[in-house]
Amino acid sequence: MEPRPTPDPRPAPGPRPTGDPRPAPGVRSAPDPRAAIETVFRLESPRVIAAVARVVRDVGIAEELAQDALVAALEQWPRDGVPDNPGAWLTATARHRAVDLVRRRENYARKLQEIGRSLDPVVPPEEPADPDAIDDDLLRLVFTACHPVLSAEARTALTLRLLGGLSTPEIARAFLVPEATVAQRIVRAKKTLATRNVAFEVPYGPDREARLGSVLDVIYLIFNEGYAATAGDDWLRPALCEDALRLARQLAALMPKEPEVHALASLLEFQASRTAARTAADGSPVLLEDQDRRRWNRMLVARGIAALDRAGATATGAPGPYALQAAVAACHAHARTYEDTDWKTIATLYGLLAARTPSPIVELNRAVAVSMADGPGPALEIVDGLAGEPALRGYHLLPSVRGDLLLRLGRPAEARAEFERAAELTGNERERGLLRARAEGCGV
């Protein structure tokens, strides 16, 4: 659940076929090929990088080869037209370059051997035989990016860059840190993976369990960015949501006895069920209270309920953070109308979550639930207590929530100022429009 002034609650914190990259015979012309290239590359780059990393076994080199494919597209598509399957074109182009690179390395190694020198084989090793192995390059990529040789901050930044397709400024805004800091984390992370010869694989046994927490976190963050983009002209980025949800489902199949894996899958199923109702026809955000719940996907709701049941059945202790967030999402899913929402239970769940994983973001969410359960007065006390939190400095939802509470308390002039400040802080154009409309609606 997310603060009420936002459009609706966000979660609390195999590869596509490739073919001949030549555009003939099925190409179509486009009025602005460069714009098409930028859009396609943003959507397809995770799959391209993952497919290439399986060949070269180095995520840094894989990203460079993906960029090379982008350069080739910039050269050819304006001249020849955008291919019917541009993602496959980019993947095939990058893979061909990767194969050429591996062959050059093999030839170089062979020549060295001829003069009495030896090098380690560079041919990509065979995947380990395992009954629960998953042939999914994106899943391999996320486990590789979440290797424990990296710091938690580096894992998150690298995965959001490689799998989420986020730019360095977008990641910096999402985590409220300087762009230079994020750039350094990404560069160092790729260098560390290369120098430590980290395998491009889904690990097995204890190694898999050791990385699980980081993997869950980054899958969640990828979904969150797709569910409510931190920047840009679109409120939703459905491709990111779809990739994150697919990864969560596959991870649940891979690790059926892990309750938090099922809990994350449940949370994302519930959140994804609302996608069709979260925007109007023009793409503008729709507040949770205004959404047409008949447009919520009941199949995804049912999947969310089933996954939450599996999380409960496999748990041996207190519910984990994703189980608590999934329970919050379930409260929304079970409410037939906004007025039927069990805010008392949601406030209690956020209290448990705050005790389990203390965070100013969780506390802000709890304040929203308290405002709906007990009124805006007690909630405003909680929000004002967060004003000095360094993590919330520059976080647009803090003034957004405060503006909503002030408006409900009959203080429209103060509320307007808060909404205007929130609009200045957000990097998403759709959200900025919503917040400015809320400011105008204060009537002062």
Buried (B, 14 or more C-beta within 10 A) or exposed (E): BBBBBBBBBBBBBBBEEBEEBEBEEEBEEBEEBEEBBBEBBBBBBBBBBBBBBBBBBBBBBBBBBBBBBBEBBBEBBBEBBBBEBBBBBBBBBBBBBBEEBBEEBBEEBEEEEEEEEEEEEBEBEEBEEEEEEBEBBBBBBBBBBBBEEBEEBBBBBBBBBBBBBBBBBBBBBBBEBEBEBBBBBBEBBBEBBBEEEBBBBBBEEEBBEEBBBBBBBBBBBBBBBBBBBBBBEBBBBEBBBBBBBBBBBBBBEBBEEBBBBBBBBBBBBBBBBBBEBBBEEEEBBBBBEEBEBEEBBEEBBEBBBBBBEBBBEBBEEEBBBBBBBBBBBBBBBEBEEBEEBBBBBBBBBBBBBBEBBEBBBBBBBBBBBBBBBEEBEBBBEBBEEBEEBEEBEEBBBBBBBBBBBBBBBEBBEBBBBBBBBBBEBBBBBBBBBBBBEBBEEBEE
